[in-house]
Amino acid sequence: MVRPRRAPAESAPAFGVVAMTSAKSPAEEVLVLEEFLPYRLSLLANVVARGFTRLCSERLRLSLPEWEVLAVLGRYGTLTSAEVCERADMHKTMVSRAVAELERRGLVTRRVNRADRREALLSLTDPGRRTHGQILPLARSYARQLTTELSDVDLATFDRVAATLRRRSDVVASTGA
């Protein structure tokens, strides 16, 4: 069922902001985290990522940031650290630590960018490509197991809602609303 769109109203309660039963004024309202969409999405993302990271850790000895860096380099090829940060939406410190460990293990190589000597270019080594190849079947299997009880319509709806929330989040963040 498709609900009609409604215009935002100042008086409409924000998702997850619920007045206490004895609230006599807005000052007595509390944020119910379990109902607050950003908190729920954060918890879900953490639980889902933690499960996949556990698999990567047990089978490939990779942490969350390490498998994310490998996945980004495997998809996009040679990149700078800043480009990895942007594509994976990771903090530069996390990328730097992951790259240092992946480089130590011989999975990633770092070379000076001739066009801009201040930057290093990151690439997968042959062992890094093999490890990336081992991530793919794990990712497919994990995603299949997570979504086994969801219909194609459910998945399409989830994709649409996730894209809308991402777009709206960018808009709201840029306007300071």
Backbone as a printed PyTorch tensor [residue, N CA C, xyz], in Angstrom:
tensor([[[  0.8500,  -1.1830,   0.0000],
         [  0.0000,   0.0000,   0.0000],
         [  0.8860,   1.2340,   0.0000]],

        [[  0.5950,   2.1690,  -0.8680],
         [  1.3630,   3.4050,  -0.9610],
         [  0.6090,   4.4890,  -0.2080]],

        [[  1.3000,   5.0750,   0.7400],
         [  0.6800,   6.1610,   1.5000],
         [  0.8970,   7.4610,   0.7500]],

        [[ -0.0950,   8.3670,   0.7970],
         [  0.1050,   9.6690,   0.1470],
         [  1.1920,  10.4490,   0.8760]],

        [[  1.9270,  11.2360,   0.1000],
         [  2.9670,  12.0770,   0.7070],
         [  2.2920,  13.1790,   1.5000]],

        [[  2.9060,  13.5220,   2.5960],
         [  2.3560,  14.6100,   3.3920],
         [  3.4030,  15.7020,   3.5180]],

        [[  2.9390,  16.9050,   3.5580],
         [  3.8480,  18.0310,   3.7230],
         [  4.3350,  18.0350,   5.1650]],

        [[  5.6180,  18.3380,   5.3810],
         [  6.0970,  18.3910,   6.7640],
         [  5.3990,  19.5160,   7.5180]],

        [[  5.0380,  19.2240,   8.7220],
         [  4.3620,  20.2270,   9.5500],
         [  5.1810,  20.4620,  10.7990]],

        [[  5.2170,  21.6930,  11.1850],
         [  5.9640,  22.0390,  12.3940],
         [  5.4000,  21.3160,  13.6060]],

        [[  4.0900,  21.1000,  13.6230],
         [  3.4700,  20.5000,  14.7900],
         [  3.5510,  18.9710,  14.7840]],

        [[  3.9340,  18.3820,  13.6340],
         [  4.0140,  16.9200,  13.5610],
         [  5.1860,  16.4410,  14.4110]],

        [[  4.9710,  15.3740,  15.1910],
         [  6.0760,  14.8840,  16.0250],
         [  7.1750,  14.2810,  15.1650]],

        [[  8.4130,  14.5030,  15.5370],
         [  9.5480,  13.9030,  14.8370],
         [  9.5680,  12.4160,  15.1380]],

        [[  9.9920,  11.6340,  14.1870],
         [ 10.0420,  10.1860,  14.3490],
         [ 10.9180,   9.8480,  15.5500]],

        [[ 10.3250,   9.1900,  16.5370],
         [ 11.1070,   8.7650,  17.6830],
         [ 11.1340,   9.7440,  18.8410]],

        [[ 10.5550,  10.9010,  18.6790],
         [ 10.4810,  11.8410,  19.8030],
         [  9.0950,  11.6690,  20.3960]],

        [[  9.0410,  11.0780,  21.5680],
         [  7.7630,  10.7220,  22.1790],
         [  7.6540,  11.3870,  23.5430]],

        [[  6.4830,  11.9540,  23.7810],
         [  6.2600,  12.5690,  25.0810],
         [  6.0870,  11.4860,  26.1270]],

        [[  6.5880,  11.7530,  27.3110],
         [  6.3550,  10.8350,  28.4180],
         [  4.8720,  10.8830,  28.7520]],

        [[  4.3550,   9.8380,  29.3320],
         [  2.9180,   9.7870,  29.6220],
         [  2.4950,  10.9210,  30.5430]],

        [[  3.3590,  11.3800,  31.3920],
         [  2.9970,  12.4550,  32.3090],
         [  3.4860,  13.8160,  31.8160]],

        [[  3.9270,  13.8740,  30.5440],
         [  4.4740,  15.1340,  30.0290],
         [  3.3960,  16.2080,  29.9810]],

        [[  3.7180,  17.3430,  30.5590],
         [  2.7890,  18.4670,  30.5530],
         [  3.2710,  19.5660,  29.6090]],

        [[  4.5070,  19.4490,  29.1550],
         [  5.0590,  20.4650,  28.2630],
         [  6.0930,  19.8180,  27.3380]],

        [[  6.4200,  20.4920,  26.2350],
         [  7.4460,  19.9450,  25.3300],
         [  8.7920,  19.7190,  26.0200]],

        [[  9.0610,  20.4700,  27.0720],
         [ 10.3260,  20.3080,  27.7890],
         [ 10.4250,  18.9520,  28.4730]],

        [[  9.2710,  18.3080,  28.7010],
         [  9.2610,  17.0040,  29.3650],
         [  9.3000,  15.8380,  28.3700]],

        [[  9.3410,  16.1350,  27.0800],
         [  9.4180,  15.0730,  26.0820],
         [ 10.8020,  14.4420,  26.1170]],

        [[ 10.8510,  13.1710,  25.7530],
         [ 12.1270,  12.4590,  25.7320],
         [ 12.3230,  11.8160,  24.3740]],

        [[ 13.5470,  11.6140,  24.0280],
         [ 13.8970,  10.9050,  22.8000],
         [ 13.9230,   9.4180,  23.1110]],

        [[ 13.0630,   8.6610,  22.4770],
         [ 13.0250,   7.2180,  22.6650],
         [ 13.9230,   6.6170,  21.5830]],

        [[ 15.1310,   6.2870,  21.9750],
         [ 16.1260,   5.8310,  21.0030],
         [ 15.6460,   4.6560,  20.1650]],

        [[ 14.9590,   3.7150,  20.7940],
         [ 14.5200,   2.5170,  20.0830],
         [ 13.5450,   2.8250,  18.9560]],

        [[ 12.9720,   4.0410,  18.9540],
         [ 12.0290,   4.4450,  17.9120],
         [ 12.6120,   5.5100,  16.9880]],

        [[ 13.8090,   5.9940,  17.2700],
         [ 14.4320,   7.0810,  16.5030],
         [ 15.1260,   6.4880,  15.2820]],

        [[ 14.6840,   6.8630,  14.0990],
         [ 15.1590,   6.2540,  12.8610],
         [ 16.6830,   6.2450,  12.7140]],

        [[ 17.3840,   7.3560,  12.9060],
         [ 18.8450,   7.2880,  12.7620],
         [ 19.4980,   6.2630,  13.6990]],

        [[ 19.0030,   6.1710,  14.9130],
         [ 19.5460,   5.2040,  15.8650],
         [ 19.2540,   3.7780,  15.4050]],

        [[ 18.0200,   3.5250,  14.9500],
         [ 17.6490,   2.1900,  14.4710],
         [ 18.4800,   1.7900,  13.2600]],

        [[ 18.7030,   2.7190,  12.3410],
         [ 19.5180,   2.4250,  11.1600],
         [ 20.9650,   2.1460,  11.5530]],

        [[ 21.4720,   2.9120,  12.5050],
         [ 22.8380,   2.7170,  12.9770],
         [ 23.0100,   1.3370,  13.6200]],

        [[ 22.0520,   0.9680,  14.4670],
         [ 22.1110,  -0.3570,  15.0910],
         [ 22.0590,  -1.4660,  14.0390]],

        [[ 21.1500,  -1.3320,  13.0910],
         [ 21.0200,  -2.3400,  12.0400],
         [ 22.3090,  -2.4540,  11.2390]],

        [[ 22.8720,  -1.3240,  10.8400],
         [ 24.1230,  -1.3370,  10.0720],
         [ 25.2390,  -2.0000,  10.8740]],

        [[ 25.3250,  -1.6890,  12.1490],
         [ 26.3690,  -2.2830,  12.9890],
         [ 26.2120,  -3.7920,  13.1120]],

        [[ 24.9910,  -4.2550,  13.3360],
         [ 24.7450,  -5.6930,  13.4940],
         [ 25.0560,  -6.4380,  12.1960]],

        [[ 24.5820,  -5.9070,  11.0850],
         [ 24.8010,  -6.5590,   9.7910],
         [ 26.2890,  -6.5680,   9.4410]],

        [[ 26.9570,  -5.4310,   9.6090],
         [ 28.3870,  -5.3540,   9.3000],
         [ 29.2000,  -6.2490,  10.2320]],

        [[ 28.8180,  -6.2870,  11.4950],
         [ 29.5490,  -7.1180,  12.4650],
         [ 29.4790,  -8.5950,  12.0720]],

        [[ 28.3220,  -9.0460,  11.6070],
         [ 28.1900, -10.4360,  11.1740],
         [ 29.0860, -10.7550,  10.0010]],

        [[ 29.1170,  -9.8650,   9.0010],
         [ 29.9670, -10.1060,   7.8350],
         [ 31.4420,  -9.9730,   8.2100]],

        [[ 31.7480,  -9.0140,   9.0660],
         [ 33.1350,  -8.8390,   9.4990],
         [ 33.6320, -10.0630,  10.2540]],

        [[ 32.7520, -10.6860,  11.0430],
         [ 33.1260, -11.9090,  11.7550],
         [ 33.5460, -12.9920,  10.7530]],

        [[ 32.7820, -13.1380,   9.6740],
         [ 33.1390, -14.1040,   8.6280],
         [ 34.4980, -13.7760,   8.0070]],

        [[ 34.6810, -12.5080,   7.6630],
         [ 35.9560, -12.0880,   7.0500],
         [ 37.1200, -12.2690,   8.0100]],

        [[ 36.8830, -12.0180,   9.2750],
         [ 37.9290, -12.1780,  10.2750],
         [ 38.3140, -13.6430,  10.4410]],

        [[ 37.2960, -14.5030,  10.5580],
         [ 37.5600, -15.9300,  10.7570],
         [ 38.2120, -16.5760,   9.5460]],

        [[ 37.7450, -16.2360,   8.3520],
         [ 38.2150, -16.9220,   7.1480],
         [ 39.3830, -16.2450,   6.4570]],

        [[ 39.4600, -14.9050,   6.5530],
         [ 40.4900, -14.1740,   5.8110],
         [ 41.3840, -13.3120,   6.7000]],

        [[ 41.1160, -13.3150,   8.0000],
         [ 41.8600, -12.4870,   8.9560],
         [ 41.8260, -11.0020,   8.5740]],

        [[ 40.6230, -10.5130,   8.2120],
         [ 40.4500,  -9.1150,   7.8290],
         [ 39.4910,  -8.4270,   8.7870]],

        [[ 39.8530,  -7.2160,   9.2000],
         [ 38.9550,  -6.3870,  10.0110],
         [ 37.9510,  -5.6920,   9.0860]],

        [[ 36.9680,  -5.0460,   9.6610],
         [ 35.9730,  -4.3020,   8.8840],
         [ 36.6310,  -3.2740,   7.9640]],

        [[ 37.4840,  -2.3800,   8.4800],
         [ 38.0960,  -1.3980,   7.5780],
         [ 38.9800,  -2.0560,   6.5100]],

        [[ 39.6400,  -3.1640,   6.8560],
         [ 40.5110,  -3.8320,   5.8840],
         [ 39.7160,  -4.4190,   4.7270]],

        [[ 38.5980,  -5.1130,   5.0260],
         [ 37.8420,  -5.6810,   3.9170],
         [ 37.1550,  -4.5960,   3.1140]],

        [[ 36.7940,  -3.4850,   3.7580],
         [ 36.1920,  -2.3840,   3.0090],
         [ 37.2000,  -1.7540,   2.0480]],

        [[ 38.4260,  -1.5570,   2.5060],
         [ 39.4640,  -1.0060,   1.6210],
         [ 39.7340,  -1.9630,   0.4640]],

        [[ 39.8500,  -3.2590,   0.7550],
         [ 40.0550,  -4.2380,  -0.3170],
         [ 38.8930,  -4.2160,  -1.3060]],

        [[ 37.6790,  -4.1210,  -0.8060],
         [ 36.5000,  -4.1090,  -1.6720],
         [ 36.4910,  -2.8740,  -2.5740]],

        [[ 36.8410,  -1.7200,  -2.0210],
         [ 36.8660,  -0.4850,  -2.8110],
         [ 37.9580,  -0.5630,  -3.8770]],

        [[ 39.1520,  -0.9850,  -3.4930],
         [ 40.2360,  -1.0930,  -4.4760],
         [ 39.9320,  -2.1720,  -5.5140]],

        [[ 39.2900,  -3.2370,  -5.0870],
         [ 38.9220,  -4.2910,  -6.0200],
         [ 37.8940,  -3.8240,  -7.0410]],

        [[ 37.0140,  -2.9510,  -6.6260],
         [ 35.9800,  -2.4500,  -7.5420],
         [ 36.4950,  -1.3430,  -8.4430]],

        [[ 37.2560,  -0.3860,  -7.8650],
         [ 37.6190,   0.8180,  -8.6000],
         [ 39.0620,   0.8330,  -9.1060]],

        [[ 39.8900,  -0.0830,  -8.6480],
         [ 41.2830,  -0.0840,  -9.0950],
         [ 42.1290,   0.8710,  -8.2790]],

        [[ 43.1860,   1.3610,  -8.8550],
         [ 44.1430,   2.2350,  -8.1750],
         [ 43.4790,   3.5470,  -7.7690]],

        [[ 43.6390,   3.8840,  -6.4830],
         [ 43.0540,   5.1010,  -5.9210],
         [ 44.0070,   5.7230,  -4.9140]],

        [[ 43.7820,   6.9810,  -4.5990],
         [ 44.4810,   7.6110,  -3.4780],
         [ 43.7240,   7.2580,  -2.1980]],

        [[ 44.3530,   7.4870,  -1.0690],
         [ 43.6760,   7.2570,   0.2180],
         [ 42.4290,   8.1210,   0.3370]],

        [[ 42.5190,   9.3620,  -0.1300],
         [ 41.3610,  10.2640,  -0.0570],
         [ 40.1970,   9.7120,  -0.8800]],

        [[ 40.4940,   9.1300,  -2.0250],
         [ 39.4290,   8.5450,  -2.8540],
         [ 38.8240,   7.3130,  -2.1850]],

        [[ 39.6520,   6.5220,  -1.5110],
         [ 39.1300,   5.3740,  -0.7610],
         [ 38.2130,   5.8720,   0.3450]],

        [[ 38.6450,   6.9040,   1.0630],
         [ 37.8200,   7.4920,   2.1290],
         [ 36.4630,   7.9130,   1.5830]],

        [[ 36.4720,   8.5940,   0.4590],
         [ 35.2360,   9.1070,  -0.1250],
         [ 34.3300,   7.9690,  -0.5840]],

        [[ 34.8780,   7.0020,  -1.2780],
         [ 34.0510,   5.9250,  -1.8380],
         [ 33.5220,   4.9770,  -0.7630]],

        [[ 34.2860,   4.7920,   0.3110],
         [ 33.8530,   3.8920,   1.3830],
         [ 33.1870,   4.6450,   2.5270]],

        [[ 33.1770,   5.9790,   2.4480],
         [ 32.6350,   6.8170,   3.5150],
         [ 33.3000,   6.4650,   4.8500]],

        [[ 34.6300,   6.4200,   4.7980],
         [ 35.4300,   6.0830,   5.9800],
         [ 36.3020,   7.2680,   6.3670]],

        [[ 36.6080,   7.3760,   7.6480],
         [ 37.5080,   8.4120,   8.1380],
         [ 38.9330,   8.0930,   7.6940]],

        [[ 39.7120,   9.1350,   7.4320],
         [ 41.0650,   8.9320,   6.9100],
         [ 41.9570,   8.1340,   7.8690]],

        [[ 41.7300,   8.2600,   9.1580],
         [ 42.5210,   7.4930,  10.1180],
         [ 42.2520,   5.9980,   9.9780]],

        [[ 40.9850,   5.6410,   9.7980],
         [ 40.6260,   4.2290,   9.6190],
         [ 41.2460,   3.6710,   8.3470]],

        [[ 41.1770,   4.4490,   7.2630],
         [ 41.7520,   4.0140,   5.9940],
         [ 43.2600,   3.8760,   6.1330]],

        [[ 43.8950,   4.8240,   6.7740],
         [ 45.3470,   4.7950,   6.9370],
         [ 45.8020,   3.5530,   7.7060]],

        [[ 45.1180,   3.2540,   8.8010],
         [ 45.4720,   2.0670,   9.5990],
         [ 45.2260,   0.7820,   8.8140]],

        [[ 44.0910,   0.7210,   8.0990],
         [ 43.7800,  -0.4690,   7.3070],
         [ 44.8130,  -0.6540,   6.2040]],

        [[ 45.1520,   0.4220,   5.5240],
         [ 46.1370,   0.3420,   4.4380],
         [ 47.4940,  -0.0940,   4.9780]],

        [[ 47.8990,   0.4370,   6.1210],
         [ 49.1920,   0.0480,   6.7090],
         [ 49.2200,  -1.4560,   6.9830]],

        [[ 48.1300,  -1.9970,   7.5370],
         [ 48.0770,  -3.4320,   7.8190],
         [ 48.0130,  -4.2480,   6.5290]],

        [[ 47.2260,  -3.8100,   5.5680],
         [ 47.1260,  -4.5280,   4.2930],
         [ 48.4600,  -4.4890,   3.5410]],

        [[ 49.1570,  -3.3680,   3.6370],
         [ 50.4830,  -3.2500,   3.0130],
         [ 51.4790,  -4.1670,   3.7230]],

        [[ 51.4340,  -4.2100,   5.0410],
         [ 52.3170,  -5.0860,   5.8130],
         [ 52.1010,  -6.5430,   5.4330]],

        [[ 50.8560,  -6.9050,   5.1520],
         [ 50.5140,  -8.2810,   4.7890],
         [ 50.7120,  -8.5690,   3.3000]],

        [[ 51.1250,  -7.5570,   2.5440],
         [ 51.3830,  -7.7590,   1.1190],
         [ 50.1420,  -7.8030,   0.2540]],

        [[ 49.0290,  -7.2480,   0.7390],
         [ 47.7830,  -7.2760,  -0.0260],
         [ 47.5540,  -5.9880,  -0.8080]],

        [[ 48.2100,  -4.9140,  -0.3630],
         [ 48.0860,  -3.6060,  -1.0040],
         [ 49.4810,  -3.0330,  -1.1870]],

        [[ 49.6580,  -2.3390,  -2.2750],
         [ 50.9170,  -1.6340,  -2.5010],
         [ 50.6410,  -0.1420,  -2.5670]],

        [[ 51.6280,   0.6250,  -2.1350],
         [ 51.5150,   2.0810,  -2.1240],
         [ 52.6920,   2.6330,  -2.9250]],

        [[ 52.3790,   3.5100,  -3.8900],
         [ 53.4580,   4.1400,  -4.6570],
         [ 53.1600,   5.6320,  -4.8060]],

        [[ 54.1900,   6.4160,  -4.9760],
         [ 54.0410,   7.8640,  -5.0840],
         [ 53.3180,   8.2040,  -6.3830]],

        [[ 52.3840,   9.1210,  -6.3000],
         [ 51.6620,   9.6220,  -7.4590],
         [ 52.5750,  10.5920,  -8.1990]],

        [[ 52.9630,  10.2650,  -9.4040],
         [ 53.8730,  11.1390, -10.1700],
         [ 53.2400,  12.4900, -10.4850]],

        [[ 51.9130,  12.5190, -10.6150],
         [ 51.2190,  13.7760, -10.9160],
         [ 51.1620,  14.6950,  -9.6980]],

        [[ 51.1820,  14.1190,  -8.5110],
         [ 51.1370,  14.8970,  -7.2690],
         [ 51.9100,  14.1160,  -6.2170]],

        [[ 53.1630,  14.4710,  -6.0220],
         [ 54.0620,  13.7050,  -5.1560],
         [ 53.6210,  13.7000,  -3.6850]],

        [[ 52.6480,  14.5270,  -3.3340],
         [ 52.1470,  14.5260,  -1.9530],
         [ 51.2150,  13.3510,  -1.7020]],

        [[ 50.7450,  12.7430,  -2.7780],
         [ 49.7860,  11.6550,  -2.6650],
         [ 50.4270,  10.3110,  -2.9680]],

        [[ 49.8560,   9.2860,  -2.3700],
         [ 50.2570,   7.9080,  -2.6940],
         [ 49.0890,   7.2460,  -3.4050]],

        [[ 49.4110,   6.3990,  -4.3760],
         [ 48.4020,   5.6210,  -5.0750],
         [ 48.3770,   4.2210,  -4.4860]],

        [[ 47.1840,   3.7340,  -4.2040],
         [ 47.0130,   2.4190,  -3.5950],
         [ 46.4760,   1.4470,  -4.6340]],

        [[ 47.0380,   0.2470,  -4.6360],
         [ 46.5920,  -0.7950,  -5.5660],
         [ 46.6220,  -2.1310,  -4.8590]],

        [[ 45.7960,  -3.0530,  -5.3400],
         [ 45.8570,  -4.4300,  -4.8500],
         [ 47.0570,  -5.1270,  -5.4820]],

        [[ 47.7230,  -5.9310,  -4.6930],
         [ 48.7730,  -6.8040,  -5.2150],
         [ 48.0950,  -8.0780,  -5.7260]],

        [[ 48.8590,  -8.9890,  -6.3070],
         [ 48.2710, -10.2670,  -6.7350],
         [ 47.6190, -10.9980,  -5.5470]],

        [[ 48.3230, -11.1080,  -4.4010],
         [ 47.6520, -11.7310,  -3.2450],
         [ 46.4140, -10.9280,  -2.7970]],

        [[ 46.4630,  -9.6120,  -2.9300],
         [ 45.3160,  -8.7800,  -2.5860],
         [ 44.1300,  -9.0590,  -3.5030]],

        [[ 44.3970,  -9.2500,  -4.7920],
         [ 43.3300,  -9.5880,  -5.7430],
         [ 42.7380, -10.9600,  -5.4300]],

        [[ 43.5950, -11.8920,  -5.0460],
         [ 43.0960, -13.2250,  -4.6690],
         [ 42.2170, -13.1350,  -3.4170]],

        [[ 42.6600, -12.3520,  -2.4480],
         [ 41.8680, -12.1780,  -1.2240],
         [ 40.5470, -11.4830,  -1.5500]],

        [[ 40.6090, -10.4570,  -2.3910],
         [ 39.3810,  -9.7850,  -2.8240],
         [ 38.4440, -10.7950,  -3.4840]],

        [[ 38.9890, -11.6830,  -4.2810],
         [ 38.1850, -12.7250,  -4.9170],
         [ 37.5300, -13.6570,  -3.9110]],

        [[ 38.1470, -13.8270,  -2.7460],
         [ 37.5550, -14.6620,  -1.6940],
         [ 36.4550, -13.9220,  -0.9380]],

        [[ 36.4980, -12.5950,  -0.9400],
         [ 35.4580, -11.8060,  -0.2780],
         [ 34.1410, -11.9280,  -1.0410]],

        [[ 34.2210, -11.9530,  -2.3730],
         [ 33.0060, -11.9530,  -3.1990],
         [ 32.0440, -13.0860,  -2.8720]],

        [[ 32.4920, -14.3480,  -2.8430],
         [ 31.5220, -15.4010,  -2.5110],
         [ 30.9980, -15.3010,  -1.0790]],

        [[ 31.8300, -14.8460,  -0.1560],
         [ 31.3610, -14.6350,   1.2150],
         [ 30.2620, -13.5770,   1.2430]],

        [[ 30.4790, -12.4860,   0.5110],
         [ 29.5030, -11.3860,   0.4780],
         [ 28.1950, -11.8470,  -0.1510]],

        [[ 28.2870, -12.5640,  -1.2610],
         [ 27.0690, -13.0580,  -1.9190],
         [ 26.2880, -13.9930,  -0.9960]],

        [[ 26.9850, -14.9110,  -0.3760],
         [ 26.3350, -15.8710,   0.5130],
         [ 25.7110, -15.1570,   1.7130]],

        [[ 26.4370, -14.2360,   2.3060],
         [ 25.9370, -13.5070,   3.4730],
         [ 24.6830, -12.7110,   3.1040]],

        [[ 24.7430, -11.9940,   1.9800],
         [ 23.5920, -11.2010,   1.5400],
         [ 22.3930, -12.1030,   1.2530]],

        [[ 22.6350, -13.2450,   0.6170],
         [ 21.5430, -14.1860,   0.3250],
         [ 20.9030, -14.6900,   1.6150]],

        [[ 21.7440, -15.0330,   2.5970],
         [ 21.2100, -15.5350,   3.8670],
         [ 20.4280, -14.4570,   4.6170]],

        [[ 20.9060, -13.2160,   4.5550],
         [ 20.1990, -12.1190,   5.2340],
         [ 18.8350, -11.8550,   4.6190]],

        [[ 18.7490, -11.9830,   3.3190],
         [ 17.5390, -11.5600,   2.6110],
         [ 16.6290, -12.7230,   2.2240]],

        [[ 16.9190, -13.9170,   2.6960],
         [ 16.1640, -15.0950,   2.2910],
         [ 14.6720, -14.9920,   2.5790]],

        [[ 14.2790, -14.2540,   3.6030],
         [ 12.8620, -14.1280,   3.9440],
         [ 12.2130, -12.8870,   3.3390]],

        [[ 12.9560, -12.1750,   2.5010],
         [ 12.4250, -10.9640,   1.8670],
         [ 12.0760, -11.2550,   0.4150]],

        [[ 10.9530, -10.7220,  -0.0280],
         [ 10.5370, -10.8950,  -1.4230],
         [ 11.2850,  -9.8890,  -2.3030]],

        [[ 11.1760, -10.0710,  -3.6100],
         [ 11.7630,  -9.1060,  -4.5420],
         [ 11.1430,  -7.7250,  -4.3350]],

        [[  9.8540,  -7.6960,  -4.0360],
         [  9.1690,  -6.4160,  -3.7670],
         [  9.7480,  -5.7780,  -2.5030]],

        [[  9.9710,  -6.5810,  -1.4500],
         [ 10.5680,  -6.0630,  -0.2110],
         [ 11.9400,  -5.4430,  -0.4990]],

        [[ 12.7540,  -6.1590,  -1.2690],
         [ 14.1070,  -5.6740,  -1.5770],
         [ 14.0650,  -4.4050,  -2.4140]],

        [[ 13.1570,  -4.3360,  -3.3850],
         [ 13.0190,  -3.1330,  -4.2100],
         [ 12.5580,  -1.9600,  -3.3470]],

        [[ 11.6320,  -2.2230,  -2.4340],
         [ 11.1510,  -1.1770,  -1.5270],
         [ 12.2850,  -0.7030,  -0.6280]],

        [[ 13.0470,  -1.6450,  -0.0910],
         [ 14.1800,  -1.2800,   0.7570],
         [ 15.1680,  -0.3990,  -0.0180]],

        [[ 15.5000,  -0.7930,  -1.2430],
         [ 16.4270,  -0.0040,  -2.0640],
         [ 15.8960,   1.4120,  -2.2940]],

        [[ 14.5920,   1.5200,  -2.5900],
         [ 13.9920,   2.8230,  -2.8330],
         [ 14.0140,   3.6800,  -1.5610]],

        [[ 13.6440,   3.0780,  -0.4390],
         [ 13.6260,   3.8120,   0.8300],
         [ 15.0500,   4.2190,   1.2320]],

        [[ 16.0050,   3.3240,   1.0900],
         [ 17.3980,   3.6510,   1.4360],
         [ 17.9120,   4.8010,   0.5740]],

        [[ 17.6140,   4.7770,  -0.7240],
         [ 18.0510,   5.8600,  -1.6180],
         [ 17.3910,   7.1830,  -1.2270]],

        [[ 16.1200,   7.1360,  -0.8870],
         [ 15.4180,   8.3490,  -0.4740],
         [ 15.9960,   8.8970,   0.8240]],

        [[ 16.2320,   8.0230,   1.7930],
         [ 16.8130,   8.4790,   3.0680],
         [ 18.2090,   9.0610,   2.8570]],

        [[ 18.9940,   8.4610,   1.9960],
         [ 20.3470,   8.9760,   1.7150],
         [ 20.2510,  10.3710,   1.1000]],

        [[ 19.3870,  10.5060,   0.0860],
         [ 19.2200,  11.7930,  -0.5860],
         [ 18.7040,  12.8490,   0.3940]],

        [[ 17.6940,  12.4970,   1.1840],
         [ 17.1260,  13.4460,   2.1460],
         [ 18.1390,  13.8110,   3.2200]],

        [[ 18.9360,  12.8430,   3.6440],
         [ 19.9550,  13.1050,   4.6550],
         [ 20.9560,  14.1310,   4.1420]],

        [[ 21.3750,  13.9770,   2.8780],
         [ 22.3000,  14.9410,   2.2800],
         [ 21.6800,  16.3300,   2.2130]],

        [[ 20.3970,  16.4000,   1.8290],
         [ 19.6910,  17.6780,   1.7280],
         [ 19.5710,  18.3260,   3.1010]],

        [[ 19.1030,  17.5510,   4.0750],
         [ 18.9050,  18.0920,   5.4220],
         [ 20.2340,  18.5450,   6.0160]],

        [[ 21.2830,  17.7370,   5.8210],
         [ 22.6010,  18.0980,   6.3650],
         [ 23.1260,  19.3840,   5.7130]],

        [[ 22.8950,  19.5580,   4.4140],
         [ 23.4180,  20.7330,   3.7260],
         [ 22.6330,  22.0100,   4.0460]],

        [[ 21.3720,  21.8480,   4.4430],
         [ 20.5680,  23.0360,   4.7640],
         [ 20.6080,  23.3590,   6.2540]],

        [[ 21.1400,  22.4360,   7.0430],
         [ 21.2240,  22.6710,   8.4780],
         [ 19.8960,  22.5780,   9.1810]],

        [[ 18.9400,  21.9710,   8.5510],
         [ 17.5870,  21.8650,   9.1380],
         [ 17.5370,  20.8500,  10.2310]]])
